[in-house]
Amino acid sequence: MILLDGLKIGMFSMLFLSLVSVNAQKTDRELFAYEYTKLGYRLDLFDQTLSDWQSGILEMKFKGQAWTLLPRLTLSNRFDQFGWMLEQDIYIEFKNEDYLYLDGAFSPDRIFPQGKLGVEYNNPFGTWEHAIGVRWMRFDQTGSVGLLTASLSKYYGSWLTSLRGVGAYGFETNQFANYAVILSHRYYLSDIEYAGLNASYGYDPSVIVLLDNSGSVKGNPSQLTLGVTYHSDYKNRLRWNASYEWTRYDFVSNERIQHTLRLFFTLKRKEP
């Protein structure tokens, strides 16, 4: 409880700092300038007894000389239950172009992790970039999970290919139980516009998948995901992203198919 209370205080403090910084002067390098507001909608459809999931996302971006803040609020209806989650992403850039990614989240509702903390170090070099990180999540149903993450990306011409691995350690069972491997491929039509494909296999513990609407976990399924995405802009100020993912879960005794649709609109700050 002490950890969760501290996490709540830290999350709301970071959000307050982000919102106060809207009025910061651009010439003050120690403060943050507002850059954009993003609105998103997510719809998950299932082929069995689960009711549809719907989520709305609000995100803002504030950028300083070396720090970037992205507070985010997610509202969802899953398993016929409504819930919310508050997140804060932080990027810290170094002079050698390496950067540190920090993230934290809190939710009082069982359809989300109760708490989430993570850190990942990213090292771009030439046309390559690699990263390694650790994360912690606390779930109401299954306890705490630790994650070890690693990724390798390669730019070549207008193409970007990324391979990412995730290993999960269950603190309740004291063993490594799950993993996931994610492969993504993008083609950039311009600096902003791109089309992408992604595929993943394994179990992602950050996604809570239940066999029915009762809210009880029946086991960890293996999971195959295939997806497509498209990202573009309109007159350099309004950006939008649309994506679709097909996911098959193999439980011990049955199989489930999930269809996920996402649509995001980003409105950038108007230049003076």
C-alpha positions as CSV (number, residue, x, y, z in Angstrom):
1,M,0.0,0.0,0.0
2,I,2.8,2.4,0.8
3,L,4.3,1.8,-2.7
4,L,1.0,2.4,-4.4
5,D,0.4,5.6,-2.3
6,G,3.8,6.8,-3.3
7,L,3.2,6.0,-6.9
8,K,-0.1,7.9,-6.8
9,I,1.6,11.0,-5.4
10,G,4.4,10.8,-7.9
11,M,2.1,10.4,-10.8
12,F,-0.1,13.3,-9.9
13,S,2.9,15.5,-9.2
14,M,4.4,14.8,-12.6
15,L,1.0,15.5,-14.2
16,F,0.8,18.8,-12.3
17,L,4.3,19.8,-13.4
18,S,3.3,19.0,-17.0
19,L,0.1,21.2,-16.9
20,V,1.8,24.1,-15.1
21,S,4.5,24.1,-17.8
22,V,2.0,25.1,-20.5
23,N,2.6,28.7,-19.6
24,A,6.4,28.4,-19.6
25,Q,8.4,30.8,-21.9
26,K,10.2,29.0,-24.7
27,T,13.4,31.0,-23.9
28,D,13.5,29.4,-20.4
29,R,15.4,26.2,-21.0
30,E,14.6,24.8,-17.6
31,L,10.8,24.8,-18.3
32,F,8.6,22.9,-20.7
33,A,6.7,24.1,-23.8
34,Y,3.4,22.6,-24.9
35,E,3.7,20.7,-28.2
36,Y,0.5,18.7,-28.9
37,T,-2.7,17.1,-27.7
38,K,-3.6,13.6,-28.9
39,L,-7.1,12.0,-28.8
40,G,-7.5,8.3,-29.4
41,Y,-10.2,5.6,-29.6
42,R,-9.8,1.8,-29.3
43,L,-12.3,-0.9,-30.0
44,D,-11.8,-4.6,-29.2
45,L,-14.1,-7.2,-30.7
46,F,-14.2,-10.9,-29.7
47,D,-15.5,-14.0,-31.4
48,Q,-16.9,-15.6,-28.1
49,T,-18.7,-14.5,-25.0
50,L,-16.7,-11.4,-24.1
51,S,-18.5,-8.1,-24.6
52,D,-16.8,-5.5,-26.7
53,W,-14.1,-3.4,-25.1
54,Q,-14.0,0.4,-25.7
55,S,-11.3,2.9,-24.6
56,G,-10.7,6.6,-25.0
57,I,-7.2,8.1,-24.6
58,L,-6.1,11.7,-24.0
59,E,-2.4,12.5,-24.2
60,M,-0.4,15.7,-24.1
61,K,3.2,16.5,-24.9
62,F,5.5,19.0,-23.2
63,K,9.2,19.4,-24.3
64,G,12.1,21.1,-22.6
65,Q,15.8,21.3,-23.6
66,A,16.6,17.7,-22.7
67,W,13.3,16.4,-21.1
68,T,10.0,15.4,-22.7
69,L,6.8,14.8,-20.7
70,L,3.8,12.9,-21.9
71,P,0.9,12.6,-19.4
72,R,-1.8,10.3,-20.5
73,L,-5.3,9.4,-19.3
74,T,-7.1,6.2,-20.5
75,L,-10.8,5.6,-19.9
76,S,-12.1,2.0,-20.7
77,N,-15.1,-0.2,-20.5
78,R,-13.9,-3.9,-20.3
79,F,-15.7,-6.9,-19.0
80,D,-18.7,-4.6,-18.5
81,Q,-16.7,-2.6,-16.0
82,F,-15.6,1.0,-16.3
83,G,-12.1,2.1,-15.2
84,W,-9.4,4.7,-15.7
85,M,-5.6,4.7,-15.7
86,L,-3.2,7.7,-15.4
87,E,0.2,7.4,-17.0
88,Q,3.3,9.5,-17.3
89,D,6.1,8.9,-19.9
90,I,9.4,10.8,-19.6
91,Y,12.2,11.0,-22.1
92,I,15.6,12.3,-21.1
93,E,18.0,13.0,-23.9
94,F,21.8,13.0,-23.5
95,K,24.4,14.9,-25.5
96,N,25.6,11.7,-27.2
97,E,22.0,11.3,-28.6
98,D,21.3,8.4,-26.2
99,Y,18.1,8.7,-24.3
100,L,16.4,7.3,-21.2
101,Y,12.7,6.3,-21.2
102,L,10.8,6.3,-17.9
103,D,7.2,5.4,-17.4
104,G,4.8,5.1,-14.5
105,A,1.1,4.4,-14.2
106,F,-1.6,4.1,-11.6
107,S,-5.2,2.8,-11.6
108,P,-7.7,2.0,-8.8
109,D,-9.6,-0.3,-11.1
110,R,-8.9,-4.0,-11.6
111,I,-9.2,-3.9,-15.4
112,F,-5.9,-2.1,-15.5
113,P,-2.6,-2.7,-13.6
114,Q,-2.8,-1.2,-10.2
115,G,0.7,0.2,-10.7
116,K,3.4,0.3,-13.3
117,L,7.0,1.5,-13.3
118,G,9.7,1.1,-16.0
119,V,13.0,2.4,-17.3
120,E,14.7,1.7,-20.7
121,Y,18.0,3.0,-22.0
122,N,18.2,3.6,-25.8
123,N,21.4,3.8,-27.7
124,P,21.2,5.0,-31.4
125,F,24.4,4.5,-33.4
126,G,24.6,5.1,-37.2
127,T,21.6,3.4,-38.8
128,W,21.1,1.1,-35.8
129,E,19.5,1.5,-32.4
130,H,19.3,-0.9,-29.5
131,A,17.7,-0.7,-26.1
132,I,17.4,-2.6,-22.8
133,G,15.1,-2.0,-19.9
134,V,13.2,-3.4,-16.9
135,R,9.6,-2.9,-15.8
136,W,7.3,-3.7,-12.9
137,M,3.6,-4.2,-12.9
138,R,1.1,-5.0,-10.1
139,F,-2.2,-6.7,-10.9
140,D,-5.1,-7.1,-8.6
141,Q,-5.7,-10.7,-9.7
142,T,-2.2,-12.1,-10.3
143,G,0.2,-10.0,-8.1
144,S,3.4,-8.4,-9.3
145,V,5.2,-9.1,-12.6
146,G,8.8,-8.1,-13.5
147,L,9.7,-7.6,-17.2
148,L,13.1,-7.6,-18.9
149,T,12.9,-5.8,-22.3
150,A,15.4,-5.6,-25.2
151,S,15.1,-4.3,-28.8
152,L,17.2,-3.9,-31.9
153,S,16.3,-1.6,-34.8
154,K,17.8,-1.0,-38.2
155,Y,17.1,1.9,-40.7
156,Y,17.9,1.3,-44.3
157,G,16.7,3.9,-46.8
158,S,13.0,4.4,-46.3
159,W,12.6,1.2,-44.3
160,L,12.7,0.6,-40.5
161,T,12.8,-2.9,-39.0
162,S,12.6,-3.6,-35.3
163,L,12.9,-6.8,-33.2
164,R,11.8,-6.7,-29.6
165,G,11.8,-9.3,-26.9
166,V,10.1,-9.4,-23.5
167,G,10.7,-11.8,-20.6
168,A,8.3,-11.9,-17.7
169,Y,9.1,-13.0,-14.1
170,G,6.2,-13.7,-11.7
171,F,7.0,-12.7,-8.2
172,E,4.1,-14.8,-6.8
173,T,5.5,-18.0,-8.4
174,N,9.2,-17.0,-8.3
175,Q,9.9,-18.1,-11.8
176,F,10.2,-17.0,-15.4
177,A,6.9,-18.0,-16.9
178,N,6.2,-15.9,-20.0
179,Y,7.8,-14.3,-23.0
180,A,7.0,-12.4,-26.1
181,V,8.8,-11.6,-29.4
182,I,7.6,-8.7,-31.5
183,L,8.7,-7.9,-35.1
184,S,7.7,-4.6,-36.8
185,H,8.4,-3.3,-40.2
186,R,7.8,0.3,-41.5
187,Y,8.1,2.0,-44.9
188,Y,8.3,5.8,-44.7
189,L,6.7,7.7,-47.6
190,S,8.0,11.0,-46.0
191,D,9.4,12.2,-42.7
192,I,6.0,11.8,-41.2
193,E,3.9,9.5,-43.3
194,Y,4.5,5.7,-43.1
195,A,2.8,2.3,-43.4
196,G,3.7,-0.6,-41.1
197,L,3.3,-4.3,-40.5
198,N,3.8,-6.0,-37.1
199,A,3.7,-9.6,-35.8
200,S,4.3,-11.0,-32.3
201,Y,4.2,-14.3,-30.5
202,G,4.1,-15.2,-26.8
203,Y,2.2,-13.9,-23.8
204,D,2.1,-10.2,-23.0
205,P,1.4,-9.8,-19.3
206,S,0.5,-6.2,-19.7
207,V,-2.8,-7.3,-21.4
208,I,-5.4,-8.8,-19.1
209,V,-7.3,-11.5,-21.0
210,L,-10.1,-13.4,-19.1
211,L,-12.1,-16.3,-20.3
212,D,-15.4,-14.6,-19.5
213,N,-16.8,-11.5,-18.0
214,S,-16.6,-12.8,-14.4
215,G,-13.2,-11.2,-13.8
216,S,-11.4,-14.4,-12.8
217,V,-8.1,-15.4,-14.5
218,K,-8.1,-19.0,-15.8
219,G,-4.5,-19.1,-17.1
220,N,-1.9,-17.5,-19.3
221,P,-2.6,-18.1,-23.0
222,S,-0.1,-18.2,-25.9
223,Q,-0.7,-15.3,-28.2
224,L,-0.2,-14.7,-31.9
225,T,-0.8,-11.1,-33.2
226,L,-0.7,-9.7,-36.8
227,G,-1.3,-6.1,-37.5
228,V,-1.2,-3.2,-40.0
229,T,-0.9,0.6,-39.4
230,Y,-0.9,3.8,-41.3
231,H,0.3,7.2,-40.1
232,S,-0.1,10.6,-41.9
233,D,-0.8,14.3,-41.4
234,Y,-3.0,17.1,-42.8
235,K,-1.4,20.5,-43.5
236,N,1.5,19.7,-41.0
237,R,-0.6,20.4,-37.9
238,L,-3.1,17.6,-37.7
239,R,-1.7,14.1,-37.6
240,W,-3.7,10.8,-37.6
241,N,-3.0,7.1,-37.2
242,A,-5.2,4.1,-37.9
243,S,-4.3,0.5,-37.1
244,Y,-5.9,-3.0,-37.1
245,E,-4.6,-6.1,-35.2
246,W,-5.8,-9.7,-35.3
247,T,-4.9,-11.8,-32.2
248,R,-5.4,-15.5,-31.5
249,Y,-5.2,-16.7,-28.0
250,D,-4.6,-20.4,-27.3
251,F,-5.8,-21.3,-23.9
252,V,-5.4,-24.8,-22.5
253,S,-8.9,-25.9,-23.4
254,N,-10.1,-23.4,-26.1
255,E,-9.2,-20.6,-28.5
256,R,-10.2,-17.0,-28.8
257,I,-9.9,-14.4,-31.6
258,Q,-9.7,-10.7,-30.9
259,H,-9.9,-7.8,-33.4
260,T,-8.5,-4.5,-32.3
261,L,-9.1,-1.2,-34.1
262,R,-7.3,2.1,-33.1
263,L,-7.7,5.6,-34.4
264,F,-5.7,8.6,-33.1
265,F,-5.7,12.3,-33.9
266,T,-2.9,14.6,-32.9
267,L,-3.3,18.4,-33.0
268,K,0.1,20.2,-32.8
269,R,0.6,23.6,-31.2
270,K,0.1,26.4,-33.6
271,E,3.3,28.1,-34.4
272,P,3.4,31.9,-33.7
